[in-house]
Amino acid sequence: MLKLPLHWQILIAIVAAIICGLIVNSLNQNEIAAGAHVQNGMQFVGKLFLNGLKMIIVPLILSSIISGVATLGQGSDLGRLGGKTLGFYMASSLMAILTGLLVVNLLTPGIINGEPAKDLLNLGNSEELSSTLEKIEGRGTGDIAAVFHRMLPANIVKAAAEGQMLGLICFGLLFGFFMTRIESQYKETLLNVWQGIFDTMMGITLFIMKFTPIGVFGLVGNTVASTGLASFKPLMIFFITVLLALAAHTFITMPLMLKYIARVNPWGQLRGMAPALLTAFSTASSSGTLPVSMECMEKNIGASNRTTSFVLPLGATINMDGTALYECVAAMFIAQAYGLDLTFATQFTIVIIALLTSIGVAGIPAASLVAIAVILAAVGLPAEGIGLLLVTDRILDMLRTAVNIFSDSCCATFVARTEGEETHIAR
Ligand code: ASP
């Protein structure tokens, strides 16, 4: 049987999905019933795959954090690793935002022919817009306080059921930490149990990953079939702005950090993480991609289980470079389109809120729209501006999620290397 590496299989699936999606889109536009049937099929397969990934997230996050923290032991190891991880996450997100800010100031996508593009872009009042606004209504600056509330959920089972990863992570950190302080007979048992659960979860991940090409075909095909290409035209400059900024972060900033700080081969990092990046692209969900990125990090990059199981679950939840960059560019774009005076203070506010909210954004599709609403409220713009973003949001979501995952993996490599691990990509 033909045995292509997984990332090639996924790439081929993406190309096939785009072609099929475009055909289905034109069938749908001509109201030919076959289009809807094929699209339903793709949606079905995609959802099945996504459910498979989501199914393992809660046990995977809990078992990896608990066993990771417990093996790190008490005191200084944990503090050192935590400090490095958070420091890297903050620095890389800030760099991503500043890259976005630079590119959006250079290309000014919200200004067309010297005029704010508000009317040209035909700020919609579609059904989709009103349902989005309904979802994000009332989420002002209170949302930032809510991030802290989510860190300490009153009910851990409810938090798990609702996919509140931040609460789960904090609970896992506490559990792992205090587990090391109980009587050794119980400690051993608990450690074995959590390590056993973790290994089992990784086994299931490997199994689900075999179906990635099929799942990716369904997810991407369905997206292309519903959006088509024509609707992108008016937003092309905005799209290109985000694309360029994400590319600069991924292909310039991060490789420089990898090369000079982590002292590894950046190309090796990209190649090793390829299956995870393509899964992130297809699912537009950092949380959903977590099992795959952990597998790639350990097998292909060669980081230890100790580093991977601490850094990556945390990253999938709080570190989102692509999202932070997107929030900044999107808010600036809307501000430009409305003709808002972009003073230093306004831009500074946008940068800070983008940084803070990107920590609290959930690793699920379209989650940053809520954060953008918070930024718009803070700089005094109407939430309707979000309407401008809906057309391109899905495709840009796929791209920014891949950047989110790449940055998490770079942090894991950085931590691994500074902890004295060799990895397969060391220079
Ligand atoms: N979809 C992104 C993620 O899961 C979050 C976002 O930017 O909407 O990483």
Boltz pocket constraint, residues with backbone or C-beta under 6 A from the ligand:
constraints:
  - pocket:
      binder: B
      contacts: [[A, 284], [A, 285], [A, 286], [A, 287], [A, 316], [A, 320], [A, 322], [A, 323], [A, 361], [A, 362], [A, 363], [A, 364], [A, 365], [A, 366], [A, 367], [A, 368], [A, 369], [A, 397], [A, 400], [A, 401], [A, 404]]
      max_distance: 6.0
